[in-house]
Amino acid sequence: MLGAAGIADGFVMPAIAASGNGRLVAIASRDESRAQQVASRHGVSRVSASYEALLEDPEVEAVYIPLVNSLHKEWTLRAVAAGKHVLCEKPLGMNASEAEEMGVAAGAAGVHLMEAFMYRFHPRAKAFVASLRDPMFVHATFGFSFHDPSNYRMKKELGGGALLDVGCYTVSVARWILGEVDGVSARARGAEVDMTVSGLLHFPGGATAAVWASFESPEEQELTVVTKSGKERLERPFSSMDPDPYRLMVESFADSVMRDEPVAIPIIDSVANMKVLDLMAEAAGIGIREAT
Ligand SMILES: NC(=O)c1ccc[n+]([C@@H]2O[C@H](COP(=O)([O-])OP(=O)(O)OC[C@H]3O[C@@H](n4cnc5c(N)ncnc54)[C@H](OP(=O)(O)O)[C@@H]3O)[C@@H](O)[C@H]2O)c1
């Protein structure tokens, strides 16, 4: 575990501990005492002295990267250079060119790299998408209320903003259903970071998706698809925990590593998602995120 992040502590570490094919070996954090607490909660025996030290640990075969978005590329590149497989949190990088560079590096090093889009592993989401016939319009929203100024989500240079944080899900699901985007329009509001972003994605053949992401609303998730025969809706499309999609994700990733088979979410898919996020950022006038 490269970082004692909230998502690691709350969801991914329990998922690995419960998984049938993974084992938590070590954790590293900038704050050793916090890492110590997280390690003891999840039965991890080793706290590494630094992120670098964890990458030198020969018992560690794969790392999970739940760092702030601006560090995803750097630590993925360092991990693959150390010969580790990488499960990296969403969004894969700050922009499409970072994601592409990460994929190329993993390919050259012969290790597996996957973006941790856990909702894609939920059986209900998979069944829903597989059941759709002739989808014409997707309406996808993901919002919640978030105002902590000290959190990275509120800091542009760390990859904050609603588009990268939750917009990535709405774009991902629209592409999962409708295929690749051939045009976008978008609007955003917010000062330091984009607090709310809405967009219209255009697909070949005339299908469209209306996507909306926000840090300014009560908890909000919606996935409605209009097909030629009616309207289909999936409840809580992005964070349903029945059953645990994090466990299904880490088991799938570990299976890919151990069998040396392609990961379930190929890098080409993650790069295509980031390209749409870049287009939306440009169209909305918030600018593509860059690591500083
Ligand atoms: N898949 C999901 O369901 C899901 C849900 C939430 C978040 N995420 C993703 O997971 C990642 C982490 O999100 P989170 O909510 O868990 O965030 P978080 O609790 O703030 O954790 C971020 C981690 O980044 C590290 N870090 C390094 N430099 C930092 C800096 N300058 N400021 C703050 N932290 C810094 C910290 O590691 P140290 O331990 O070394 O201090 C910290 O533990 C993000 O990429 C986010 O998009 C995914």
PDBQT file of the ligand as one rigid body, heavy atoms in Angstrom, charges set to zero:
ROOT
HETATM    1  N1  LIG A 301     -12.280   4.036  -6.031  1.00  0.00    +0.000 N 
HETATM    2  C1  LIG A 301     -12.884   4.724  -5.084  1.00  0.00    +0.000 C 
HETATM    3  O1  LIG A 301     -13.938   4.354  -4.609  1.00  0.00    +0.000 OA
HETATM    4  C2  LIG A 301     -12.220   5.961  -4.550  1.00  0.00    +0.000 A 
HETATM    5  C3  LIG A 301     -12.805   6.651  -3.500  1.00  0.00    +0.000 A 
HETATM    6  C4  LIG A 301     -12.127   7.728  -2.955  1.00  0.00    +0.000 A 
HETATM    7  C5  LIG A 301     -10.911   8.137  -3.498  1.00  0.00    +0.000 A 
HETATM    8  N2  LIG A 301     -10.393   7.462  -4.557  1.00  0.00    +0.000 N 
HETATM    9  C6  LIG A 301      -9.091   7.858  -5.135  1.00  0.00    +0.000 C 
HETATM   10  O2  LIG A 301      -8.085   7.494  -4.192  1.00  0.00    +0.000 OA
HETATM   11  C7  LIG A 301      -7.087   8.503  -4.122  1.00  0.00    +0.000 C 
HETATM   12  C8  LIG A 301      -6.984   8.991  -2.687  1.00  0.00    +0.000 C 
HETATM   13  O3  LIG A 301      -8.220   9.485  -2.248  1.00  0.00    +0.000 OA
HETATM   14  P1  LIG A 301      -8.577   9.548  -0.672  1.00  0.00    +0.000 P 
HETATM   15  O4  LIG A 301      -9.929  10.098  -0.576  1.00  0.00    +0.000 OA
HETATM   16  O5  LIG A 301      -8.292   8.253  -0.052  1.00  0.00    +0.000 OA
HETATM   17  O6  LIG A 301      -7.538  10.675  -0.220  1.00  0.00    +0.000 OA
HETATM   18  P2  LIG A 301      -6.684  10.840   1.112  1.00  0.00    +0.000 P 
HETATM   19  O7  LIG A 301      -7.294  10.110   2.249  1.00  0.00    +0.000 OA
HETATM   20  O8  LIG A 301      -6.451  12.309   1.249  1.00  0.00    +0.000 OA
HETATM   21  O9  LIG A 301      -5.310  10.112   0.769  1.00  0.00    +0.000 OA
HETATM   22  C9  LIG A 301      -4.409  10.615  -0.149  1.00  0.00    +0.000 C 
HETATM   23  C10 LIG A 301      -3.020  10.082   0.171  1.00  0.00    +0.000 C 
HETATM   24  O10 LIG A 301      -2.084  10.763  -0.667  1.00  0.00    +0.000 OA
HETATM   25  C11 LIG A 301      -0.862  10.926   0.044  1.00  0.00    +0.000 C 
HETATM   26  N3  LIG A 301      -0.303  12.252  -0.209  1.00  0.00    +0.000 N 
HETATM   27  C12 LIG A 301       0.896  12.477  -0.749  1.00  0.00    +0.000 A 
HETATM   28  N4  LIG A 301       1.113  13.791  -0.892  1.00  0.00    +0.000 NA
HETATM   29  C13 LIG A 301       0.039  14.415  -0.406  1.00  0.00    +0.000 A 
HETATM   30  C14 LIG A 301      -0.314  15.770  -0.254  1.00  0.00    +0.000 A 
HETATM   31  N5  LIG A 301       0.496  16.771  -0.662  1.00  0.00    +0.000 N 
HETATM   32  N6  LIG A 301      -1.498  16.057   0.324  1.00  0.00    +0.000 NA
HETATM   33  C15 LIG A 301      -2.332  15.082   0.731  1.00  0.00    +0.000 A 
HETATM   34  N7  LIG A 301      -2.044  13.754   0.595  1.00  0.00    +0.000 NA
HETATM   35  C16 LIG A 301      -0.876  13.433   0.045  1.00  0.00    +0.000 A 
HETATM   36  C17 LIG A 301      -1.135  10.670   1.499  1.00  0.00    +0.000 C 
HETATM   37  O11 LIG A 301      -0.356   9.540   1.792  1.00  0.00    +0.000 OA
HETATM   38  P3  LIG A 301       0.492   9.377   3.134  1.00  0.00    +0.000 P 
HETATM   39  O12 LIG A 301      -0.129   8.246   3.806  1.00  0.00    +0.000 OA
HETATM   40  O13 LIG A 301       1.858   9.122   2.650  1.00  0.00    +0.000 OA
HETATM   41  O14 LIG A 301       0.380  10.659   3.906  1.00  0.00    +0.000 OA
HETATM   42  C18 LIG A 301      -2.609  10.336   1.599  1.00  0.00    +0.000 C 
HETATM   43  O15 LIG A 301      -2.807   9.202   2.391  1.00  0.00    +0.000 OA
HETATM   44  C19 LIG A 301      -7.472   9.555  -5.156  1.00  0.00    +0.000 C 
HETATM   45  O16 LIG A 301      -6.781   9.304  -6.341  1.00  0.00    +0.000 OA
HETATM   46  C20 LIG A 301      -8.971   9.345  -5.375  1.00  0.00    +0.000 C 
HETATM   47  O17 LIG A 301      -9.390   9.694  -6.678  1.00  0.00    +0.000 OA
HETATM   48  C21 LIG A 301     -11.022   6.375  -5.068  1.00  0.00    +0.000 A 
ENDROOT
TORSDOF 0
